[in-house]
Amino acid sequence: MNKDTLTLKVRQFLARIDLRTALILMVMFIFTLMLLGGNHLPASVSAQATSLTPTPNPVTLNGDEFEVTPIPAEYLATNDQTDGIVLGSVVLVLIVIVGTFAVMQRKVNGKQK
């Protein structure tokens, strides 16, 4: 593929999209990069955090107090368990947003005909 042909195709693609769509795509791209870049702990801190085992505190019950539900040790052992949940929720939100814009675009194009 020739460099001029590629440049021409990119210019044609950019000419077809409007400013609002380009801004939305850029914001979605930036948020996706921020999610993937995340705040991951360095390996030394992560290793220290996983080597710590929580010690249960003995709970004394009076008649008016509630018993505290203990947190399982495996929840405290890994720091990145919620990454999959966050990534999945971002994908679902993107699906809803893209679907909404597709329906809006179809509605606008239908009225112009």
Biopython code that builds the backbone (N, CA, C, O; Angstrom):
import numpy as np
from Bio.PDB.StructureBuilder import StructureBuilder

atoms = [
    (1, "MET", "N", (0.847, -1.171, 0.000)),
    (1, "MET", "CA", (0.000, 0.000, 0.000)),
    (1, "MET", "C", (0.895, 1.238, 0.000)),
    (1, "MET", "O", (1.854, 1.323, 0.768)),
    (2, "ASN", "N", (0.589, 2.144, -0.823)),
    (2, "ASN", "CA", (1.353, 3.366, -0.984)),
    (2, "ASN", "C", (1.072, 4.321, 0.179)),
    (2, "ASN", "O", (-0.028, 4.323, 0.732)),
    (3, "LYS", "N", (2.061, 5.123, 0.544)),
    (3, "LYS", "CA", (1.897, 6.076, 1.641)),
    (3, "LYS", "C", (0.853, 7.128, 1.289)),
    (3, "LYS", "O", (0.086, 7.556, 2.152)),
    (4, "ASP", "N", (0.821, 7.547, 0.022)),
    (4, "ASP", "CA", (-0.163, 8.537, -0.403)),
    (4, "ASP", "C", (-1.576, 7.969, -0.338)),
    (4, "ASP", "O", (-2.519, 8.682, 0.004)),
    (5, "THR", "N", (-1.723, 6.686, -0.665)),
    (5, "THR", "CA", (-3.025, 6.045, -0.608)),
    (5, "THR", "C", (-3.521, 5.967, 0.834)),
    (5, "THR", "O", (-4.693, 6.223, 1.109)),
    (6, "LEU", "N", (-2.628, 5.615, 1.743)),
    (6, "LEU", "CA", (-2.987, 5.549, 3.154)),
    (6, "LEU", "C", (-3.373, 6.930, 3.679)),
    (6, "LEU", "O", (-4.357, 7.069, 4.404)),
    (7, "THR", "N", (-2.606, 7.935, 3.316)),
    (7, "THR", "CA", (-2.909, 9.302, 3.736)),
    (7, "THR", "C", (-4.265, 9.733, 3.191)),
    (7, "THR", "O", (-5.046, 10.369, 3.898)),
    (8, "LEU", "N", (-4.544, 9.393, 1.949)),
    (8, "LEU", "CA", (-5.822, 9.740, 1.347)),
    (8, "LEU", "C", (-6.978, 9.055, 2.064)),
    (8, "LEU", "O", (-8.017, 9.675, 2.287)),
    (9, "LYS", "N", (-6.814, 7.786, 2.427)),
    (9, "LYS", "CA", (-7.867, 7.058, 3.136)),
    (9, "LYS", "C", (-8.100, 7.638, 4.528)),
    (9, "LYS", "O", (-9.239, 7.737, 4.985)),
    (10, "VAL", "N", (-7.012, 8.021, 5.198)),
    (10, "VAL", "CA", (-7.153, 8.623, 6.529)),
    (10, "VAL", "C", (-7.881, 9.960, 6.420)),
    (10, "VAL", "O", (-8.753, 10.254, 7.238)),
    (11, "ARG", "N", (-7.541, 10.760, 5.438)),
    (11, "ARG", "CA", (-8.216, 12.053, 5.252)),
    (11, "ARG", "C", (-9.697, 11.866, 4.916)),
    (11, "ARG", "O", (-10.540, 12.623, 5.396)),
    (12, "GLN", "N", (-10.015, 10.874, 4.103)),
    (12, "GLN", "CA", (-11.410, 10.615, 3.777)),
    (12, "GLN", "C", (-12.183, 10.167, 5.016)),
    (12, "GLN", "O", (-13.331, 10.566, 5.214)),
    (13, "PHE", "N", (-11.552, 9.340, 5.844)),
    (13, "PHE", "CA", (-12.205, 8.895, 7.074)),
    (13, "PHE", "C", (-12.448, 10.069, 8.016)),
    (13, "PHE", "O", (-13.531, 10.199, 8.588)),
    (14, "LEU", "N", (-11.439, 10.922, 8.175)),
    (14, "LEU", "CA", (-11.579, 12.078, 9.066)),
    (14, "LEU", "C", (-12.593, 13.074, 8.532)),
    (14, "LEU", "O", (-13.244, 13.766, 9.316)),
    (15, "ALA", "N", (-12.744, 13.164, 7.223)),
    (15, "ALA", "CA", (-13.722, 14.085, 6.640)),
    (15, "ALA", "C", (-15.149, 13.604, 6.882)),
    (15, "ALA", "O", (-16.075, 14.414, 6.909)),
    (16, "ARG", "N", (-15.337, 12.300, 7.059)),
    (16, "ARG", "CA", (-16.677, 11.752, 7.256)),
    (16, "ARG", "C", (-17.190, 11.916, 8.679)),
    (16, "ARG", "O", (-18.403, 11.956, 8.885)),
    (17, "ILE", "N", (-16.309, 12.013, 9.664)),
    (17, "ILE", "CA", (-16.782, 12.113, 11.043)),
    (17, "ILE", "C", (-16.857, 13.583, 11.453)),
    (17, "ILE", "O", (-16.043, 14.407, 11.034)),
    (18, "ASP", "N", (-17.838, 13.884, 12.269)),
    (18, "ASP", "CA", (-17.987, 15.266, 12.725)),
    (18, "ASP", "C", (-17.185, 15.487, 14.004)),
    (18, "ASP", "O", (-16.621, 14.547, 14.563)),
    (19, "LEU", "N", (-17.140, 16.713, 14.454)),
    (19, "LEU", "CA", (-16.314, 17.090, 15.602)),
    (19, "LEU", "C", (-16.793, 16.420, 16.883)),
    (19, "LEU", "O", (-15.978, 15.975, 17.692)),
    (20, "ARG", "N", (-18.099, 16.343, 17.073)),
    (20, "ARG", "CA", (-18.640, 15.757, 18.303)),
    (20, "ARG", "C", (-18.257, 14.276, 18.408)),
    (20, "ARG", "O", (-17.865, 13.809, 19.478)),
    (21, "THR", "N", (-18.369, 13.550, 17.310)),
    (21, "THR", "CA", (-18.008, 12.135, 17.315)),
    (21, "THR", "C", (-16.519, 11.955, 17.580)),
    (21, "THR", "O", (-16.121, 11.057, 18.323)),
    (22, "ALA", "N", (-15.699, 12.804, 16.978)),
    (22, "ALA", "CA", (-14.257, 12.711, 17.192)),
    (22, "ALA", "C", (-13.907, 12.980, 18.654)),
    (22, "ALA", "O", (-13.055, 12.294, 19.220)),
    (23, "LEU", "N", (-14.547, 13.963, 19.267)),
    (23, "LEU", "CA", (-14.273, 14.272, 20.676)),
    (23, "LEU", "C", (-14.705, 13.127, 21.589)),
    (23, "LEU", "O", (-14.000, 12.784, 22.538)),
    (24, "ILE", "N", (-15.857, 12.541, 21.303)),
    (24, "ILE", "CA", (-16.328, 11.420, 22.122)),
    (24, "ILE", "C", (-15.373, 10.237, 21.993)),
    (24, "ILE", "O", (-15.046, 9.594, 22.990)),
    (25, "LEU", "N", (-14.928, 9.949, 20.780)),
    (25, "LEU", "CA", (-13.983, 8.847, 20.588)),
    (25, "LEU", "C", (-12.657, 9.114, 21.300)),
    (25, "LEU", "O", (-12.067, 8.200, 21.876)),
    (26, "MET", "N", (-12.190, 10.359, 21.264)),
    (26, "MET", "CA", (-10.934, 10.679, 21.956)),
    (26, "MET", "C", (-11.081, 10.535, 23.458)),
    (26, "MET", "O", (-10.182, 10.010, 24.115)),
    (27, "VAL", "N", (-12.198, 10.990, 24.018)),
    (27, "VAL", "CA", (-12.419, 10.869, 25.462)),
    (27, "VAL", "C", (-12.509, 9.400, 25.867)),
    (27, "VAL", "O", (-11.943, 9.004, 26.886)),
    (28, "MET", "N", (-13.219, 8.586, 25.076)),
    (28, "MET", "CA", (-13.311, 7.163, 25.382)),
    (28, "MET", "C", (-11.941, 6.499, 25.296)),
    (28, "MET", "O", (-11.620, 5.638, 26.115)),
    (29, "PHE", "N", (-11.130, 6.888, 24.316)),
    (29, "PHE", "CA", (-9.786, 6.331, 24.181)),
    (29, "PHE", "C", (-8.919, 6.721, 25.377)),
    (29, "PHE", "O", (-8.181, 5.887, 25.903)),
    (30, "ILE", "N", (-9.001, 7.974, 25.807)),
    (30, "ILE", "CA", (-8.198, 8.443, 26.946)),
    (30, "ILE", "C", (-8.614, 7.713, 28.224)),
    (30, "ILE", "O", (-7.757, 7.292, 29.001)),
    (31, "PHE", "N", (-9.930, 7.558, 28.451)),
    (31, "PHE", "CA", (-10.382, 6.852, 29.646)),
    (31, "PHE", "C", (-9.967, 5.387, 29.624)),
    (31, "PHE", "O", (-9.625, 4.822, 30.663)),
    (32, "THR", "N", (-9.993, 4.773, 28.449)),
    (32, "THR", "CA", (-9.554, 3.382, 28.344)),
    (32, "THR", "C", (-8.070, 3.259, 28.661)),
    (32, "THR", "O", (-7.659, 2.329, 29.355)),
    (33, "LEU", "N", (-7.266, 4.188, 28.161)),
    (33, "LEU", "CA", (-5.838, 4.177, 28.479)),
    (33, "LEU", "C", (-5.601, 4.396, 29.970)),
    (33, "LEU", "O", (-4.723, 3.765, 30.558)),
    (34, "MET", "N", (-6.380, 5.286, 30.583)),
    (34, "MET", "CA", (-6.227, 5.524, 32.017)),
    (34, "MET", "C", (-6.588, 4.276, 32.815)),
    (34, "MET", "O", (-5.941, 3.966, 33.816)),
    (35, "LEU", "N", (-7.615, 3.564, 32.377)),
    (35, "LEU", "CA", (-8.004, 2.341, 33.068)),
    (35, "LEU", "C", (-6.925, 1.285, 32.944)),
    (35, "LEU", "O", (-6.577, 0.627, 33.925)),
    (36, "LEU", "N", (-6.391, 1.121, 31.739)),
    (36, "LEU", "CA", (-5.369, 0.104, 31.534)),
    (36, "LEU", "C", (-4.063, 0.483, 32.221)),
    (36, "LEU", "O", (-3.331, -0.392, 32.686)),
    (37, "GLY", "N", (-3.761, 1.789, 32.291)),
    (37, "GLY", "CA", (-2.540, 2.239, 32.958)),
    (37, "GLY", "C", (-2.631, 2.097, 34.455)),
    (37, "GLY", "O", (-1.635, 1.797, 35.113)),
    (38, "GLY", "N", (-3.808, 2.307, 35.003)),
    (38, "GLY", "CA", (-4.132, 2.114, 36.406)),
    (38, "GLY", "C", (-3.049, 2.444, 37.417)),
    (38, "GLY", "O", (-1.924, 2.790, 37.056)),
    (39, "ASN", "N", (-3.401, 2.333, 38.662)),
    (39, "ASN", "CA", (-2.459, 2.537, 39.754)),
    (39, "ASN", "C", (-2.047, 1.182, 40.306)),
    (39, "ASN", "O", (-2.542, 0.746, 41.345)),
    (40, "HIS", "N", (-1.149, 0.529, 39.610)),
    (40, "HIS", "CA", (-0.667, -0.764, 40.082)),
    (40, "HIS", "C", (0.507, -0.540, 41.033)),
    (40, "HIS", "O", (1.361, 0.316, 40.804)),
    (41, "LEU", "N", (0.527, -1.325, 42.097)),
    (41, "LEU", "CA", (1.595, -1.206, 43.073)),
    (41, "LEU", "C", (2.880, -1.819, 42.536)),
    (41, "LEU", "O", (2.833, -2.772, 41.759)),
    (42, "PRO", "N", (4.024, -1.285, 42.938)),
    (42, "PRO", "CA", (5.284, -1.931, 42.558)),
    (42, "PRO", "C", (5.341, -3.345, 43.138)),
    (42, "PRO", "O", (4.645, -3.658, 44.104)),
    (43, "ALA", "N", (6.164, -4.182, 42.546)),
    (43, "ALA", "CA", (6.225, -5.589, 42.950)),
    (43, "ALA", "C", (6.639, -5.752, 44.408)),
    (43, "ALA", "O", (6.141, -6.647, 45.092)),
    (44, "SER", "N", (7.536, -4.907, 44.892)),
    (44, "SER", "CA", (7.981, -5.052, 46.277)),
    (44, "SER", "C", (6.849, -4.757, 47.253)),
    (44, "SER", "O", (6.701, -5.459, 48.254)),
    (45, "VAL", "N", (6.055, -3.737, 46.980)),
    (45, "VAL", "CA", (4.936, -3.400, 47.869)),
    (45, "VAL", "C", (3.856, -4.463, 47.763)),
    (45, "VAL", "O", (3.252, -4.842, 48.766)),
    (46, "SER", "N", (3.611, -4.945, 46.548)),
    (46, "SER", "CA", (2.595, -5.979, 46.361)),
    (46, "SER", "C", (2.996, -7.264, 47.082)),
    (46, "SER", "O", (2.145, -7.935, 47.665)),
    (47, "ALA", "N", (4.278, -7.611, 47.048)),
    (47, "ALA", "CA", (4.750, -8.816, 47.724)),
    (47, "ALA", "C", (4.613, -8.680, 49.237)),
    (47, "ALA", "O", (4.282, -9.647, 49.923)),
    (48, "GLN", "N", (4.867, -7.484, 49.753)),
    (48, "GLN", "CA", (4.711, -7.267, 51.184)),
    (48, "GLN", "C", (3.253, -7.378, 51.590)),
    (48, "GLN", "O", (2.925, -7.933, 52.638)),
    (49, "ALA", "N", (2.385, -6.844, 50.746)),
    (49, "ALA", "CA", (0.962, -6.865, 51.086)),
    (49, "ALA", "C", (0.407, -8.284, 51.045)),
    (49, "ALA", "O", (-0.464, -8.625, 51.846)),
    (50, "THR", "N", (0.893, -9.115, 50.133)),
    (50, "THR", "CA", (0.361, -10.474, 50.056)),
    (50, "THR", "C", (0.946, -11.383, 51.129)),
    (50, "THR", "O", (0.341, -12.403, 51.461)),
    (51, "SER", "N", (2.110, -11.038, 51.678)),
    (51, "SER", "CA", (2.691, -11.897, 52.702)),
    (51, "SER", "C", (2.045, -11.669, 54.068)),
    (51, "SER", "O", (2.194, -12.496, 54.968)),
    (52, "LEU", "N", (1.341, -10.575, 54.227)),
    (52, "LEU", "CA", (0.674, -10.292, 55.501)),
    (52, "LEU", "C", (-0.613, -11.102, 55.589)),
    (52, "LEU", "O", (-1.422, -11.118, 54.662)),
    (53, "THR", "N", (-0.778, -11.756, 56.698)),
    (53, "THR", "CA", (-2.022, -12.482, 56.919)),
    (53, "THR", "C", (-2.781, -11.771, 58.022)),
    (53, "THR", "O", (-2.212, -11.444, 59.064)),
    (54, "PRO", "N", (-4.035, -11.535, 57.801)),
    (54, "PRO", "CA", (-4.806, -10.827, 58.825)),
    (54, "PRO", "C", (-5.023, -11.712, 60.046)),
    (54, "PRO", "O", (-5.259, -12.915, 59.934)),
    (55, "THR", "N", (-4.940, -11.101, 61.179)),
    (55, "THR", "CA", (-5.202, -11.829, 62.417)),
    (55, "THR", "C", (-6.579, -11.416, 62.913)),
    (55, "THR", "O", (-6.866, -10.227, 63.046)),
    (56, "PRO", "N", (-7.413, -12.379, 63.181)),
    (56, "PRO", "CA", (-8.762, -12.030, 63.624)),
    (56, "PRO", "C", (-8.730, -11.446, 65.032)),
    (56, "PRO", "O", (-8.001, -11.916, 65.906)),
    (57, "ASN", "N", (-9.521, -10.435, 65.221)),
    (57, "ASN", "CA", (-9.653, -9.836, 66.544)),
    (57, "ASN", "C", (-10.779, -10.546, 67.278)),
    (57, "ASN", "O", (-11.869, -10.727, 66.735)),
    (58, "PRO", "N", (-10.513, -10.943, 68.511)),
    (58, "PRO", "CA", (-11.604, -11.588, 69.258)),
    (58, "PRO", "C", (-12.707, -10.570, 69.546)),
    (58, "PRO", "O", (-12.451, -9.438, 69.957)),
    (59, "VAL", "N", (-13.904, -11.000, 69.323)),
    (59, "VAL", "CA", (-15.050, -10.109, 69.511)),
    (59, "VAL", "C", (-15.807, -10.568, 70.740)),
    (59, "VAL", "O", (-16.203, -11.727, 70.859)),
    (60, "THR", "N", (-15.994, -9.639, 71.637)),
    (60, "THR", "CA", (-16.802, -9.942, 72.815)),
    (60, "THR", "C", (-18.175, -9.352, 72.594)),
    (60, "THR", "O", (-18.306, -8.189, 72.211)),
    (61, "LEU", "N", (-19.175, -10.132, 72.829)),
    (61, "LEU", "CA", (-20.536, -9.682, 72.572)),
    (61, "LEU", "C", (-21.240, -9.314, 73.859)),
    (61, "LEU", "O", (-21.245, -10.065, 74.835)),
    (62, "ASN", "N", (-21.813, -8.174, 73.831)),
    (62, "ASN", "CA", (-22.741, -7.779, 74.884)),
    (62, "ASN", "C", (-24.140, -7.975, 74.322)),
    (62, "ASN", "O", (-24.287, -8.339, 73.155)),
    (63, "GLY", "N", (-25.103, -7.756, 75.077)),
    (63, "GLY", "CA", (-26.476, -7.930, 74.613)),
    (63, "GLY", "C", (-26.862, -6.939, 73.525)),
    (63, "GLY", "O", (-27.708, -7.250, 72.687)),
    (64, "ASP", "N", (-26.256, -5.742, 73.517)),
    (64, "ASP", "CA", (-26.658, -4.704, 72.571)),
    (64, "ASP", "C", (-25.756, -4.625, 71.343)),
    (64, "ASP", "O", (-26.062, -3.861, 70.429)),
    (65, "GLU", "N", (-24.675, -5.369, 71.281)),
    (65, "GLU", "CA", (-23.727, -5.261, 70.173)),
    (65, "GLU", "C", (-23.996, -6.320, 69.119)),
    (65, "GLU", "O", (-24.504, -7.403, 69.409)),
    (66, "PHE", "N", (-23.637, -5.974, 67.877)),
    (66, "PHE", "CA", (-23.745, -6.927, 66.771)),
    (66, "PHE", "C", (-22.403, -7.603, 66.566)),
    (66, "PHE", "O", (-21.359, -7.033, 66.886)),
    (67, "GLU", "N", (-22.428, -8.803, 66.039)),
    (67, "GLU", "CA", (-21.189, -9.514, 65.740)),
    (67, "GLU", "C", (-20.631, -9.000, 64.415)),
    (67, "GLU", "O", (-21.368, -8.861, 63.439)),
    (68, "VAL", "N", (-19.339, -8.721, 64.382)),
    (68, "VAL", "CA", (-18.692, -8.217, 63.190)),
    (68, "VAL", "C", (-18.423, -9.381, 62.235)),
    (68, "VAL", "O", (-17.887, -10.411, 62.645)),
    (69, "THR", "N", (-18.795, -9.219, 60.962)),
    (69, "THR", "CA", (-18.544, -10.256, 59.974)),
    (69, "THR", "C", (-17.071, -10.226, 59.591)),
    (69, "THR", "O", (-16.580, -9.185, 59.156)),
    (70, "PRO", "N", (-16.358, -11.327, 59.736)),
    (70, "PRO", "CA", (-14.929, -11.318, 59.412)),
    (70, "PRO", "C", (-14.706, -11.284, 57.896)),
    (70, "PRO", "O", (-15.493, -11.841, 57.131)),
    (71, "ILE", "N", (-13.630, -10.629, 57.478)),
    (71, "ILE", "CA", (-13.256, -10.574, 56.069)),
    (71, "ILE", "C", (-12.374, -11.785, 55.784)),
    (71, "ILE", "O", (-11.388, -12.006, 56.488)),
    (72, "PRO", "N", (-12.712, -12.573, 54.762)),
    (72, "PRO", "CA", (-11.877, -13.747, 54.441)),
    (72, "PRO", "C", (-10.464, -13.326, 54.052)),
    (72, "PRO", "O", (-10.265, -12.266, 53.457)),
    (73, "ALA", "N", (-9.500, -14.153, 54.388)),
    (73, "ALA", "CA", (-8.096, -13.838, 54.140)),
    (73, "ALA", "C", (-7.781, -13.715, 52.657)),
    (73, "ALA", "O", (-6.909, -12.932, 52.279)),
    (74, "GLU", "N", (-8.481, -14.481, 51.798)),
    (74, "GLU", "CA", (-8.179, -14.403, 50.365)),
    (74, "GLU", "C", (-8.578, -13.067, 49.763)),
    (74, "GLU", "O", (-8.032, -12.675, 48.731)),
    (75, "TYR", "N", (-9.523, -12.352, 50.381)),
    (75, "TYR", "CA", (-9.873, -11.024, 49.886)),
    (75, "TYR", "C", (-8.746, -10.031, 50.139)),
    (75, "TYR", "O", (-8.515, -9.130, 49.333)),
    (76, "LEU", "N", (-8.055, -10.193, 51.241)),
    (76, "LEU", "CA", (-6.966, -9.286, 51.584)),
    (76, "LEU", "C", (-5.640, -9.706, 50.949)),
    (76, "LEU", "O", (-4.685, -8.929, 50.942)),
    (77, "ALA", "N", (-5.573, -10.921, 50.419)),
    (77, "ALA", "CA", (-4.310, -11.436, 49.902)),
    (77, "ALA", "C", (-3.930, -10.840, 48.557)),
    (77, "ALA", "O", (-2.742, -10.665, 48.282)),
    (78, "THR", "N", (-4.906, -10.521, 47.710)),
    (78, "THR", "CA", (-4.590, -9.979, 46.384)),
    (78, "THR", "C", (-5.182, -8.585, 46.233)),
    (78, "THR", "O", (-6.303, -8.312, 46.665)),
    (79, "ASN", "N", (-4.402, -7.716, 45.612)),
    (79, "ASN", "CA", (-4.838, -6.334, 45.450)),
    (79, "ASN", "C", (-5.603, -6.097, 44.163)),
    (79, "ASN", "O", (-6.282, -5.078, 44.036)),
    (80, "ASP", "N", (-5.513, -7.002, 43.210)),
    (80, "ASP", "CA", (-6.053, -6.740, 41.878)),
    (80, "ASP", "C", (-7.292, -7.562, 41.546)),
    (80, "ASP", "O", (-7.546, -7.832, 40.372)),
    (81, "GLN", "N", (-8.056, -7.962, 42.533)),
    (81, "GLN", "CA", (-9.240, -8.758, 42.256)),
    (81, "GLN", "C", (-10.326, -7.952, 41.564)),
    (81, "GLN", "O", (-11.120, -8.519, 40.812)),
    (82, "THR", "N", (-10.384, -6.666, 41.791)),
    (82, "THR", "CA", (-11.462, -5.868, 41.218)),
    (82, "THR", "C", (-11.144, -5.382, 39.818)),
    (82, "THR", "O", (-12.005, -4.770, 39.185)),
    (83, "ASP", "N", (-9.942, -5.627, 39.303)),
    (83, "ASP", "CA", (-9.595, -5.151, 37.961)),
    (83, "ASP", "C", (-10.520, -5.730, 36.902)),
    (83, "ASP", "O", (-10.939, -5.016, 35.992)),
    (84, "GLY", "N", (-10.839, -6.996, 37.007)),
    (84, "GLY", "CA", (-11.732, -7.622, 36.034)),
    (84, "GLY", "C", (-13.136, -7.060, 36.094)),
    (84, "GLY", "O", (-13.784, -6.883, 35.062)),
    (85, "ILE", "N", (-13.612, -6.776, 37.301)),
    (85, "ILE", "CA", (-14.947, -6.210, 37.459)),
    (85, "ILE", "C", (-14.997, -4.814, 36.861)),
    (85, "ILE", "O", (-15.950, -4.468, 36.163)),
    (86, "VAL", "N", (-13.965, -4.006, 37.135)),
    (86, "VAL", "CA", (-13.921, -2.641, 36.596)),
    (86, "VAL", "C", (-13.820, -2.682, 35.077)),
    (86, "VAL", "O", (-14.521, -1.933, 34.397)),
    (87, "LEU", "N", (-12.971, -3.532, 34.537)),
    (87, "LEU", "CA", (-12.828, -3.633, 33.088)),
    (87, "LEU", "C", (-14.132, -4.096, 32.445)),
    (87, "LEU", "O", (-14.532, -3.563, 31.410)),
    (88, "GLY", "N", (-14.788, -5.068, 33.038)),
    (88, "GLY", "CA", (-16.070, -5.534, 32.515)),
    (88, "GLY", "C", (-17.137, -4.460, 32.544)),
    (88, "GLY", "O", (-17.919, -4.332, 31.601)),
    (89, "SER", "N", (-17.178, -3.682, 33.625)),
    (89, "SER", "CA", (-18.176, -2.619, 33.706)),
    (89, "SER", "C", (-17.887, -1.513, 32.695)),
    (89, "SER", "O", (-18.817, -0.932, 32.136)),
    (90, "VAL", "N", (-16.617, -1.216, 32.455)),
    (90, "VAL", "CA", (-16.271, -0.211, 31.440)),
    (90, "VAL", "C", (-16.692, -0.700, 30.062)),
    (90, "VAL", "O", (-17.208, 0.080, 29.262)),
    (91, "VAL", "N", (-16.479, -1.973, 29.776)),
    (91, "VAL", "CA", (-16.894, -2.520, 28.478)),
    (91, "VAL", "C", (-18.413, -2.438, 28.325)),
    (91, "VAL", "O", (-18.907, -2.084, 27.254)),
    (92, "LEU", "N", (-19.154, -2.761, 29.382)),
    (92, "LEU", "CA", (-20.609, -2.674, 29.307)),
    (92, "LEU", "C", (-21.085, -1.243, 29.099)),
    (92, "LEU", "O", (-22.014, -1.004, 28.328)),
    (93, "VAL", "N", (-20.456, -0.291, 29.780)),
    (93, "VAL", "CA", (-20.817, 1.117, 29.598)),
    (93, "VAL", "C", (-20.508, 1.558, 28.168)),
    (93, "VAL", "O", (-21.299, 2.280, 27.560)),
    (94, "LEU", "N", (-19.375, 1.136, 27.632)),
    (94, "LEU", "CA", (-19.030, 1.482, 26.253)),
    (94, "LEU", "C", (-20.032, 0.885, 25.272)),
    (94, "LEU", "O", (-20.384, 1.527, 24.283)),
    (95, "ILE", "N", (-20.493, -0.333, 25.535)),
    (95, "ILE", "CA", (-21.495, -0.948, 24.669)),
    (95, "ILE", "C", (-22.778, -0.125, 24.685)),
    (95, "ILE", "O", (-23.372, 0.123, 23.636)),
    (96, "VAL", "N", (-23.205, 0.295, 25.867)),
    (96, "VAL", "CA", (-24.427, 1.101, 25.972)),
    (96, "VAL", "C", (-24.254, 2.440, 25.263)),
    (96, "VAL", "O", (-25.154, 2.876, 24.545)),
    (97, "ILE", "N", (-23.112, 3.100, 25.455)),
    (97, "ILE", "CA", (-22.875, 4.403, 24.835)),
    (97, "ILE", "C", (-22.822, 4.279, 23.316)),
    (97, "ILE", "O", (-23.451, 5.063, 22.606)),
    (98, "VAL", "N", (-22.076, 3.301, 22.819)),
    (98, "VAL", "CA", (-21.961, 3.118, 21.370)),
    (98, "VAL", "C", (-23.317, 2.751, 20.783)),
    (98, "VAL", "O", (-23.673, 3.247, 19.715)),
    (99, "GLY", "N", (-24.072, 1.905, 21.446)),
    (99, "GLY", "CA", (-25.407, 1.548, 20.962)),
    (99, "GLY", "C", (-26.334, 2.741, 20.925)),
    (99, "GLY", "O", (-27.107, 2.905, 19.981)),
    (100, "THR", "N", (-26.263, 3.585, 21.957)),
    (100, "THR", "CA", (-27.090, 4.784, 21.992)),
    (100, "THR", "C", (-26.742, 5.721, 20.847)),
    (100, "THR", "O", (-27.631, 6.240, 20.173)),
    (101, "PHE", "N", (-25.455, 5.938, 20.626)),
    (101, "PHE", "CA", (-25.049, 6.819, 19.531)),
    (101, "PHE", "C", (-25.418, 6.229, 18.174)),
    (101, "PHE", "O", (-25.761, 6.970, 17.253)),
    (102, "ALA", "N", (-25.352, 4.913, 18.040)),
    (102, "ALA", "CA", (-25.728, 4.292, 16.770)),
    (102, "ALA", "C", (-27.212, 4.496, 16.484)),
    (102, "ALA", "O", (-27.594, 4.790, 15.352)),
    (103, "VAL", "N", (-28.053, 4.339, 17.513)),
    (103, "VAL", "CA", (-29.486, 4.549, 17.327)),
    (103, "VAL", "C", (-29.770, 6.017, 17.026)),
    (103, "VAL", "O", (-30.595, 6.326, 16.167)),
    (104, "MET", "N", (-29.092, 6.922, 17.727)),
    (104, "MET", "CA", (-29.289, 8.351, 17.467)),
    (104, "MET", "C", (-28.872, 8.706, 16.047)),
    (104, "MET", "O", (-29.560, 9.472, 15.374)),
    (105, "GLN", "N", (-27.757, 8.159, 15.587)),
    (105, "GLN", "CA", (-27.277, 8.441, 14.240)),
    (105, "GLN", "C", (-28.239, 7.877, 13.202)),
    (105, "GLN", "O", (-28.495, 8.520, 12.183)),
    (106, "ARG", "N", (-28.774, 6.688, 13.447)),
    (106, "ARG", "CA", (-29.725, 6.086, 12.522)),
    (106, "ARG", "C", (-31.004, 6.922, 12.449)),
    (106, "ARG", "O", (-31.598, 7.075, 11.382)),
    (107, "LYS", "N", (-31.419, 7.460, 13.601)),
    (107, "LYS", "CA", (-32.620, 8.288, 13.643)),
    (107, "LYS", "C", (-32.413, 9.588, 12.879)),
    (107, "LYS", "O", (-33.306, 10.043, 12.164)),
    (108, "VAL", "N", (-31.218, 10.195, 13.032)),
    (108, "VAL", "CA", (-30.906, 11.432, 12.323)),
    (108, "VAL", "C", (-30.824, 11.175, 10.821)),
    (108, "VAL", "O", (-31.362, 11.956, 10.037)),
    (109, "ASN", "N", (-30.171, 10.113, 10.412)),
    (109, "ASN", "CA", (-30.056, 9.796, 8.992)),
    (109, "ASN", "C", (-31.409, 9.443, 8.381)),
    (109, "ASN", "O", (-31.642, 9.717, 7.203)),
    (110, "GLY", "N", (-32.290, 8.848, 9.150)),
    (110, "GLY", "CA", (-33.618, 8.500, 8.659)),
    (110, "GLY", "C", (-34.474, 9.723, 8.408)),
    (110, "GLY", "O", (-35.277, 9.729, 7.475)),
    (111, "LYS", "N", (-34.320, 10.762, 9.221)),
    (111, "LYS", "CA", (-35.115, 11.988, 9.054)),
    (111, "LYS", "C", (-34.629, 12.796, 7.858)),
    (111, "LYS", "O", (-35.419, 13.532, 7.267)),
    (112, "GLN", "N", (-33.368, 12.686, 7.485)),
    (112, "GLN", "CA", (-32.841, 13.488, 6.402)),
    (112, "GLN", "C", (-33.284, 12.955, 5.051)),
    (112, "GLN", "O", (-33.246, 13.698, 4.071)),
    (113, "LYS", "N", (-33.701, 11.700, 4.957)),
    (113, "LYS", "CA", (-34.064, 11.101, 3.662)),
    (113, "LYS", "C", (-35.377, 11.559, 3.175)),
    (113, "LYS", "O", (-35.817, 11.144, 2.103)),
]
sb = StructureBuilder()
sb.init_structure("model")
sb.init_model(0)
sb.init_chain("A")
sb.init_seg("    ")
for serial, (resi, resn, name, xyz) in enumerate(atoms, 1):
    if name == "N":
        sb.init_residue(resn, " ", resi, " ")
    sb.init_atom(name, np.array(xyz, "f"), 0.0, 1.0, " ", f" {name:<3s}", serial, name[0])
structure = sb.get_structure()
